[in-house]
């Protein structure tokens, strides 16, 4: 039976979520930013939608540089609301998780799904499942995604980049050699600008040229391990499994019925959110060490307050801590809140140490 892996990549996720929250900005160039607070324009771009990218704006760019490129153009700059993005991401990931034999979320907007058994090794069936997933995400969350289908995680990830936004690309096991051979070496996963320049210095411009290049020369240039990794990437080889990583924290966010600085009103919403976390802790048989309150004010500034307690499996029994954190938060930060959240972290299973995340393909 053929191994069939899907890579789901949400399209311009941060900007798309902001468009849903504020339909008036739909269709415009949108840039979300992590402001440092030192000056009005200090900080970096966290995400840019496709229209903003056409102007040369990209993630990681200094906000000041992005605003220079946007000068005289209709570009919307917004502060990144990461807690809100993660709350939307959680809904999308729940849709994906239920469809997969095995599921692995690698970022706020990307995930791998092993569909080998569900598709019964049939590529056409896998494509129909992918089409169904795209429809469900669009209908339930109003968002589009691009999906790549391949015989391993690497091929699936490269395929998902082929047609964006809202694309679907299928690369069967018999098509990997042809698909990768046509790719520029600089576009291969894991090949950054420096490596691309070094490959070009060796006369290597395509993945096909890299796949057939003298391995000894590559080893002299990059070292044995890196040279073999480059060769395998150029051939579309990847044996890593799709494995769900244990979450390091569980959180819930919600918008208050109205902007409020009332501890009682805010705590009422916290109690509602805590019930969901309580259920997840029980289902996953997890304990936690730290409780945090997350507040987002009317200026979209986010602040947190945390307290570490003894290992506990019950959040309900510790809600008095959450209430004290709210009161402390409001005392130190006068003003009304628009959104409120609660988070538990330092997760562990009974009798086992705190969980640590493992690195995956999506993090290199």
C-alpha positions in Angstrom: 0.0 0.0 0.0 1.4 3.4 -1.0 2.3 5.9 1.7 0.1 9.0 1.2 0.8 12.2 3.1 -1.0 15.6 2.9 0.6 18.9 3.8 -1.9 21.6 4.6 -0.7 25.2 4.5 -3.2 27.9 5.3 -3.1 30.9 2.9 -1.8 34.2 4.3 -3.2 33.0 7.6 -2.7 36.0 9.9 -3.9 38.5 7.2 -6.8 36.2 6.2 -8.0 35.9 9.9 -7.8 39.7 10.2 -10.0 40.1 7.1 -12.6 37.8 8.6 -12.5 39.9 11.8 -12.7 43.2 9.9 -14.4 42.7 6.5 -13.7 46.4 5.6 -10.1 45.6 4.9 -10.8 42.6 2.7 -9.0 42.8 -0.6 -6.3 45.3 0.6 -2.6 44.7 1.2 -2.4 43.6 4.8 0.7 43.5 7.0 0.7 42.2 10.6 3.5 43.3 12.8 5.3 42.5 16.1 5.8 46.0 17.5 8.7 46.3 20.0 7.3 49.4 21.6 10.6 51.3 21.5 9.3 53.7 18.8 6.1 53.8 16.7 7.7 51.8 13.9 10.2 49.6 15.7 9.7 45.9 15.4 9.3 43.4 12.5 6.7 42.2 10.1 5.2 38.9 11.2 3.2 38.2 8.1 2.1 39.8 4.8 -0.7 38.8 2.5 -0.1 38.2 -1.2 -0.9 41.8 -2.2 1.6 43.1 0.3 4.2 40.6 -0.9 3.8 42.0 -4.5 5.1 45.3 -3.0 8.2 43.5 -1.7 7.0 43.3 1.9 7.8 40.0 3.6 7.9 38.4 7.1 11.0 39.3 9.2 11.4 42.7 7.5 11.8 45.7 9.8 8.4 47.6 10.0 10.1 50.8 9.1 11.4 49.3 5.8 7.9 47.8 5.1 6.3 51.2 5.5 8.8 52.8 3.1 7.7 50.2 0.5 4.1 50.9 1.3 4.4 54.7 1.1 1.6 56.2 -1.1 -0.1 52.8 -1.4 -3.2 51.4 0.3 -1.6 49.1 2.9 -3.0 48.2 6.2 -0.6 47.7 9.1 -1.9 45.8 12.2 -0.5 44.5 15.4 -0.2 40.7 15.5 -2.8 39.2 17.7 -1.1 35.8 18.2 -3.5 34.4 20.8 -6.4 35.1 18.5 -4.7 33.5 15.5 -4.0 30.4 17.6 -7.6 30.2 18.7 -8.7 30.2 15.0 -5.9 27.7 14.2 -7.2 25.3 16.8 -10.6 25.1 15.0 -8.9 24.4 11.7 -6.6 21.8 13.2 -9.5 20.0 14.8 -11.0 19.7 11.3 -7.8 18.2 10.0 -7.1 15.9 13.0 -10.4 14.1 12.6 -9.6 13.3 8.9 -6.2 11.7 9.4 -4.8 8.3 10.3 -1.9 10.3 12.0 -1.7 14.1 12.4 1.2 16.4 13.1 0.8 20.2 13.5 4.1 22.0 12.8 3.0 25.6 13.2 0.0 27.8 13.6 -0.9 27.4 10.0 0.7 24.1 8.8 0.1 20.4 9.4 0.8 17.0 8.0 -1.8 14.3 7.7 -1.0 10.6 7.0 -3.9 9.4 4.9 -2.4 6.0 3.8 -5.0 3.8 5.5 -8.0 6.1 5.0 -7.2 6.5 1.3 -6.3 2.8 1.1 -3.2 3.7 -0.9 -5.4 5.2 -3.7 -4.1 8.6 -4.9 -7.5 9.6 -6.5 -9.3 8.9 -3.2 -6.7 11.0 -1.4 -7.3 13.9 -3.7 -11.1 13.7 -3.1 -10.4 13.7 0.7 -8.2 16.8 0.2 -10.9 18.6 -1.8 -13.4 17.8 1.0 -11.0 19.2 3.6 -10.6 22.4 1.6 -14.4 22.8 1.3 -15.0 22.1 5.0 -12.4 24.7 6.1 -13.8 27.3 3.7 -17.4 26.6 4.8 -16.8 26.5 8.6 -14.0 29.0 9.0 -14.1 31.1 5.9 -10.5 30.4 5.1 -8.6 28.9 2.2 -5.6 26.6 2.3 -3.2 25.0 -0.2 -2.7 21.2 0.0 0.2 19.1 -1.3 -0.2 15.3 -1.6 2.8 13.0 -1.9 4.4 9.8 -0.7 6.3 11.5 2.1 6.3 14.8 4.1 9.0 16.5 2.0 7.2 15.8 -1.3 3.9 16.9 0.2 5.4 20.2 1.5 7.0 21.0 -1.8 3.8 20.2 -3.6 1.7 22.5 -1.4 3.9 25.4 -2.5 3.3 24.7 -6.2 -0.2 26.3 -6.5 -0.9 29.1 -4.0 -3.3 30.4 -2.8 -6.1 27.9 -2.6 -4.2 25.2 -4.5 -4.2 21.4 -4.6 -1.2 19.6 -6.1 -0.9 15.8 -6.3 2.6 14.2 -6.8 2.3 10.4 -6.9 5.2 8.2 -5.9 5.9 7.5 -9.6 6.1 11.3 -10.3 8.5 12.4 -7.6 11.6 12.2 -9.9 10.0 14.4 -12.6 8.5 16.8 -10.1 11.7 17.4 -8.2 13.9 17.4 -11.3 12.1 20.5 -12.6 12.6 22.5 -9.4 15.3 25.2 -8.9 17.8 24.1 -6.3 17.2 27.4 -4.5 13.5 26.5 -3.9 14.2 23.1 -2.2 13.1 22.8 1.4 16.0 23.6 3.7 18.0 25.4 1.1 18.5 29.0 2.3 20.1 32.0 0.4 23.6 31.1 1.5 23.4 27.5 0.5 21.8 28.5 -2.8 24.7 30.8 -3.6 27.2 28.1 -2.7 25.4 25.6 -4.9 25.3 28.1 -7.8 29.0 28.6 -7.3 29.4 24.9 -8.0 27.3 25.3 -11.2 24.3 23.7 -9.6 21.0 25.5 -10.5 18.4 22.7 -10.5 17.4 19.9 -8.2 18.2 17.4 -11.0 21.8 18.8 -11.2 22.1 18.5 -7.4 20.8 15.0 -7.3 23.5 13.8 -9.8 26.4 16.0 -8.7 29.6 14.4 -7.4 28.9 13.5 -3.8 32.6 13.8 -2.8 32.7 17.5 -4.0 29.4 18.2 -2.0 30.9 16.6 1.1 34.1 18.7 0.8 31.9 21.8 0.5 29.2 21.1 3.1 30.4 18.2 5.2 29.3 14.6 5.0 25.9 14.8 6.7 24.8 18.1 5.1 25.9 16.9 1.7 23.8 13.7 2.0 20.8 15.7 3.3 21.0 17.9 0.2 21.3 14.9 -2.1 18.3 13.2 -0.5 16.2 16.4 -0.6 17.0 16.8 -4.3 15.7 13.3 -4.9 12.5 13.8 -2.8 13.6 11.3 -0.2 12.1 11.5 3.4 11.3 8.6 5.7 10.2 10.7 8.7 6.8 9.6 10.1 3.8 11.8 10.8 3.7 12.0 14.5 1.5 14.3 16.7 3.6 16.2 19.2 2.2 16.7 22.6 1.0 20.3 23.2 3.2 22.2 25.6 0.2 24.3 26.8 -3.6 24.4 26.4 -5.3 27.8 26.1 -8.7 29.3 25.2 -9.4 32.8 24.1 -12.7 34.6 23.7 -14.1 38.1 23.0 -16.0 39.6 25.8 -19.7 40.5 25.2 -18.6 44.1 25.7 -15.4 45.9 26.5 -15.1 45.6 30.3 -12.9 46.3 33.3 -15.2 44.4 35.7 -13.5 41.5 37.4 -16.8 39.7 37.8 -17.7 40.0 34.2 -14.3 38.9 33.0 -14.2 36.0 35.5 -17.5 34.8 34.2 -16.0 34.4 30.8 -12.9 32.7 32.2 -15.1 30.2 33.9 -16.7 29.3 30.6 -13.3 28.9 28.9 -11.9 26.9 31.8 -14.6 24.2 31.3 -13.2 23.4 27.8 -9.6 23.2 29.2 -10.8 21.0 32.1 -12.3 18.5 29.6 -9.1 18.4 27.5 -7.0 17.8 30.6 -9.2 14.9 31.6 -9.3 13.4 28.1 -5.5 13.6 27.7 -4.9 12.6 31.3 -2.6 15.6 31.9 -1.5 17.6 34.8 -0.3 21.2 34.6 1.9 23.5 36.7 1.2 27.0 35.7 -2.0 29.1 35.2 -1.9 32.2 33.0 -4.4 34.9 32.3 -4.2 36.6 28.9 -5.8 40.0 28.4 -6.1 42.0 25.1 -7.2 45.6 25.7 -9.1 48.0 23.4 -5.8 49.0 21.8 -5.1 45.4 21.0 -2.2 45.3 23.4 -1.7 41.9 24.9 -0.4 41.2 28.5 -0.3 38.1 30.6 -0.2 37.3 34.3 0.9 33.8 35.5 1.3 31.8 38.7 2.9 28.4 39.2 1.1 26.0 41.5 1.6 22.3 42.5 0.9 19.7 39.8 -2.8 19.5 39.3 -5.2 17.8 36.9 -8.1 20.0 37.8 -8.4 23.6 36.7 -11.8 24.1 38.3 -10.2 23.7 41.8 -7.7 26.4 41.0 -10.0 29.0 39.5 -9.5 31.2 42.6 -6.0 31.7 41.4 -7.3 32.8 38.0 -9.6 35.3 39.7 -6.7 36.7 41.7 -4.7 37.0 38.5 -7.5 39.0 36.9 -7.8 41.3 39.8 -4.0 41.9 39.8 -4.0 42.4 36.1 -6.7 45.1 36.2 -5.1 46.8 39.1 -1.7 47.1 37.3 -3.3 47.8 33.9 -6.3 50.2 34.3 -8.6 50.1 31.3 -11.1 47.9 29.6 -10.4 44.5 28.0 -11.7 43.4 24.7 -10.6 39.8 24.8 -9.7 37.5 27.6 -8.0 34.1 27.8 -6.8 31.4 30.2 -3.8 29.1 29.7 -2.3 26.1 31.5 1.3 25.1 30.8 4.1 22.9 32.2 2.1 19.9 31.1 2.9 16.3 32.2 1.4 12.9 32.6 1.1 11.5 36.0 4.4 10.2 37.2 6.2 11.6 34.2 8.4 14.7 33.7 7.3 17.8 32.0 6.9 17.3 28.3 9.4 18.6 25.8 8.7 19.2 22.1 10.8 17.3 19.5 12.0 19.1 16.4 10.3 18.1 13.1 10.7 18.7 9.4 8.7 21.8 9.7 11.1 23.5 12.2 14.4 23.2 10.3 
